[in-house]
Amino acid sequence: MDILEKLENDFAKSLQTEDIDGSELVGIKPLPWYPENLAWHSNYSRKQIRKNQTLERFHEFLKLENEVGNITRQEAVSMVPPLFLDVHPDHFVLDMCAAPGSKTFQLLEMIHHRSGAETLPDGMVVANDVDIQRCNLLIHQTKRMCTANLVVTTNEAQQFPGCQLRRGHVHSSKTGNFKEPDMKQLLFDRVLCDVPCSGDGTLRKAPDIWRKWNPGLGNGLHGLQVQIAMRGLSLLKVGGRMVYSTCSMNPVEDEAVVAEVLRRCGGSVELVDVSAELPELVRRPGLKKWRVQDKGMWLTSYRDVTKLRRGGVVPGMFPSGKSYEDTMKQDSSITNGIQMTDDTVSTISDLEEISELPLERCMRIVPHDQNTGAFFIAVLQKLSPLPAIQEKPAKKSNKNSHSEILANDLKEDLEETAIAPSGDVEVEADAAAENGRVVDTDITDAADDKSNEIALDSKPPEMPQEIEAEESQPSVNNGGAGPEMVTGKRKLPVQGRWTGIDPVLFYKAEDVIARIKEFYGIKESFPFDGHLVTRNSDTGSVKRIYYVSKSVKDVLELNLSAGQPLKIASVGIKMFERQSSKEGALASCAFRISSEGLPLLLPHMTKQILHASIVDFKHLLQYKSIKFCDFVEAEFGKKSSELLLGCCVVMLNKAGTTLPDSEAIAVGCWRGKNSVSVMMTALDCQELLERLEKYLASEEVPNLEENKSSEVEKVENETGKEADAIMPESLG
């Protein structure tokens, strides 16, 4: 049964009639502002779930579907920024600060919108996060999407490379057969700039922030946020759209950043009025005036900042942004701010600055308007190339420099603000990740003076040549582009300039590729050339082969030509995996089809395919391994025995007819010496069996022998691998 149909016709209706201790339950309901009823809201406590069977069943349903990747649980308001990007399937999209990955998952859904499982869109998503641990969570989240149109990187967002080729660039390889890349620079149609922030908008789900928060956190992050936003705009194509967002209500992190970006870009960037989009989303206009708090003082303009604090509080934090040079020439006898008291926020409106920019076009979402977290969102459109920004560097001083003051302030703030461990991951992965990003402890980089020297078209330094897969070298010197670096007795992988990162190499072992194509009968229409990638420089011991889309292929070629400035953590979709069991060594093709790549490859296969009845298909899911002679339909057992030893695909037939490719339900299996074994976890078997209820309801399924445990254990030990099932669009 379709998930949306199950929510609407099963759980929503059932919960409307339920009550606990005489009180009616509030039913689940779709978010009114999310398109096509694809986002739903529920609000039940653990105590309520334990007391009600329907709620308990609903909770188990959510956990199961979330585990297999059919749904994603996240904070409702964090779904908003991707919706304002207006992503199309042919767009190149950059998510600059992507972890934990819930927004990236949304972007991938938009890229794949209306494209079948057997076709790939022309667009792609580059998801970036500088924190490698959070990046691993991002990879785990997006892995459920099973997409070949994704690249995950771990570069610093404010210095994300554009991979621009130098003029007169000539790239050659030792084999002399390198093709010049189609792309000359990495630019994007859409950029999501969800920057690190102080996180005060997440107080409802992270109340511990009350104890941690102080205004110095936002002041310290302002410079980094401006840098990231400027870099995002420099990577944006003319006519493209960027969304800047934070989960903070501090204007220093919100309107002040947007205003500073608009001032630096002149008329080349426009703040877009999106009040007509998502009309049912309750939002408030952005602020045009605000004050800055610093060390217990309210500051209305940069004139109020003492000389000792001018490095830690910059003009761009104020509404007018006036002025880097003029303000510094003002008389030193200035107002030193207004002393704060517990019950006073003095109003001196006649002295407050008011921004002349249309900051009311920004959006503020507050918890008490629509029962969500708090979020700030601004939509920017690039109208023309950005102006070359060449600001005079600030004069060096032995004390009170911008970087020193910010570093000292943040050190004090962080000493007072110990970061607590993340919360319950089962409740909400996104919540735990949001808590983790409340304060970036490596903030001293944000206080660098380079905030005034944004390089709009930075070019990477010259790097060594491309490493061919068949030309692996035992070691490299000083960060070269070789596959490994020898450090004493330990060998570290090397990806271009990045030590400790697995290389990304196009797989060119023609004999292995030919064997795979012959074994599975892959049609020539399926593009293999240049689309296969490996993370191992030794082709003789490659365990996994990844498949990338045309768009990702072009980006990888450009990255190699530019000296590999992209620090790639994950790329494409796992298509083939080497079978390491004894039977795998006996098979004519040692590479089995990965579950992630099966939906894409299946329409192009002509061999190693079996069509099972509902009865035999269910038995495979129940028992995981069945001997040829034990299948209900003898013909199916006979055809199974006639297959070549190795990986095969079992497809479900309905009433003896093969389902169309768009509705195919199939699982990866292993044809052993005497049996067929489905390579699938118990959880995935359970999910697929529940999804097939409507197909199985009309069938009377006979029972097989219950004593299958020894056979299952034997097969699992032999295969040592697991695979998921393909879910059709009509069931997903």
MOCORRA-V158309 format. One record per backbone hydrogen bond with DSSP energy under -0.5 kcal/mol. CO is the residue of the C=O (numbers start at 1). NH is the residue of the N-H. Records with the same first field share a line. If there is no record, write none. Layout:
CO = NH, NH
This chain:
2 = 6
3 = 7
4 = 8
5 = 9
6 = 10, 11
7 = 12
10 = 14
11 = 15
12 = 16
13 = 17
14 = 17
15 = 18
18 = 25
20 = 23
23 = 20
25 = 27
29 = 41
31 = 34
34 = 37
35 = 38
39 = 31
41 = 29
45 = 49
46 = 50
47 = 51
48 = 52
52 = 56
53 = 57
54 = 58
55 = 59
56 = 60
57 = 61
58 = 62
59 = 63
60 = 64
61 = 65
62 = 66
63 = 67
64 = 68
65 = 69, 70, 71
72 = 74
73 = 430
75 = 78
76 = 79
77 = 80
79 = 83
80 = 83, 84
81 = 84
82 = 85, 86
83 = 86
88 = 91
89 = 123
91 = 93, 124
92 = 189, 190
93 = 126
94 = 96, 192
95 = 98, 128
98 = 101
101 = 105
102 = 106
103 = 107
104 = 108
105 = 109
106 = 110
107 = 111
108 = 112
110 = 113
112 = 115
116 = 119
124 = 93
125 = 127, 151
126 = 95, 128
127 = 153
128 = 98
130 = 132
131 = 135
132 = 136
133 = 137
134 = 138
135 = 139
136 = 140
137 = 141
138 = 142
139 = 143
140 = 144
141 = 144
142 = 145
143 = 146
148 = 549
149 = 125
150 = 572
151 = 127, 153
152 = 569, 570
153 = 129
156 = 159
157 = 160
162 = 186
166 = 169
173 = 176
184 = 165
185 = 187
188 = 237
189 = 241
190 = 94
191 = 193, 243
192 = 96, 194
193 = 195, 245
199 = 202
200 = 203
201 = 374
202 = 206
206 = 209
207 = 210
208 = 211, 212
209 = 213
214 = 217, 218
215 = 219
216 = 220
217 = 221
218 = 222
219 = 223
221 = 225
222 = 226
223 = 227
224 = 228
225 = 229
226 = 230
227 = 231
228 = 232
229 = 233
230 = 234
231 = 235
233 = 236
235 = 188
237 = 240
240 = 382
241 = 191
242 = 244, 380
243 = 193
244 = 378
245 = 195
246 = 376
247 = 201
249 = 251
250 = 253, 254
251 = 256
254 = 258
255 = 259
256 = 260
257 = 261
258 = 262
259 = 263
260 = 264
261 = 265
262 = 266
265 = 268
266 = 269
268 = 383, 384
270 = 272, 381
272 = 274
274 = 277
278 = 281
280 = 282
281 = 283
284 = 364
288 = 355
292 = 299
294 = 297
296 = 340
297 = 294, 299
298 = 338
299 = 292
300 = 353
301 = 304
302 = 305
306 = 309, 310
307 = 310
309 = 312, 313
312 = 314
314 = 317
315 = 318
323 = 327
325 = 329
326 = 329
327 = 330
332 = 334
338 = 298
341 = 344
344 = 341
346 = 348
348 = 351, 352
357 = 359
358 = 361
359 = 362
360 = 286
362 = 286
363 = 365, 377
364 = 284, 366
365 = 375
366 = 369, 370
367 = 371, 372
375 = 365
376 = 246
377 = 363
378 = 244, 380
379 = 272
380 = 242
381 = 270, 383
382 = 239
387 = 389
388 = 390
401 = 405
402 = 406
403 = 407
404 = 408
405 = 409
406 = 410
407 = 411
408 = 412
409 = 413
410 = 414
411 = 415
412 = 416
413 = 417
423 = 425
424 = 428
428 = 432
429 = 433
430 = 434
431 = 435
432 = 436
433 = 437
434 = 437
435 = 438
437 = 197
439 = 441
441 = 443
442 = 445
443 = 446, 447
444 = 447
445 = 448
448 = 451
449 = 452
450 = 453
452 = 391
454 = 456
455 = 458
458 = 162
466 = 468
468 = 471
469 = 472, 539
483 = 494
485 = 487, 492
487 = 490
490 = 487, 492
492 = 485
493 = 500, 501
494 = 496
495 = 498
497 = 499
498 = 495, 501
503 = 505
505 = 534
506 = 508
508 = 510
509 = 513
510 = 514
511 = 515
512 = 516
513 = 517
514 = 518
515 = 519
516 = 520
517 = 521, 522
520 = 606, 607
523 = 526
525 = 527
526 = 528
528 = 531, 532
531 = 548
532 = 507
533 = 546
534 = 505
537 = 539
538 = 541
539 = 542
543 = 578
545 = 575, 576
546 = 533
547 = 573
549 = 553
550 = 554
551 = 555
552 = 556
553 = 557
554 = 558
555 = 559
556 = 560
557 = 561
558 = 562
559 = 564
560 = 563
564 = 497
566 = 568
567 = 154
570 = 152
573 = 547, 575
574 = 597
575 = 594
576 = 545
577 = 592
578 = 580
581 = 585
582 = 586
583 = 587
590 = 579, 592
592 = 577
594 = 598
595 = 599
597 = 601
598 = 602
599 = 603
601 = 604
602 = 605
604 = 523
608 = 649
610 = 612, 651
612 = 653
613 = 617
614 = 618
615 = 619
616 = 620
617 = 621
618 = 622
619 = 623
620 = 624
623 = 625
624 = 678
626 = 676
627 = 630
628 = 631
632 = 634
633 = 636, 637
634 = 638
635 = 639
636 = 640
637 = 641
638 = 642
639 = 643
640 = 643
645 = 588
646 = 671
648 = 669
649 = 610, 651
650 = 667
651 = 612
652 = 659
653 = 655
654 = 657
657 = 654
660 = 663
661 = 664
662 = 729
664 = 666
665 = 652
666 = 726
667 = 650
668 = 679
669 = 648
670 = 672, 677
671 = 646
674 = 628
675 = 672
676 = 626
677 = 670
678 = 680
679 = 723
681 = 685
682 = 686
683 = 687
684 = 688
685 = 689
686 = 690
687 = 691
688 = 692
690 = 693
692 = 695, 696
693 = 697
696 = 699
699 = 701
700 = 702
706 = 708
708 = 712
709 = 713
710 = 714
711 = 715
712 = 716
713 = 717
714 = 718
715 = 719
716 = 720
724 = 668
726 = 666, 728
728 = 731, 732
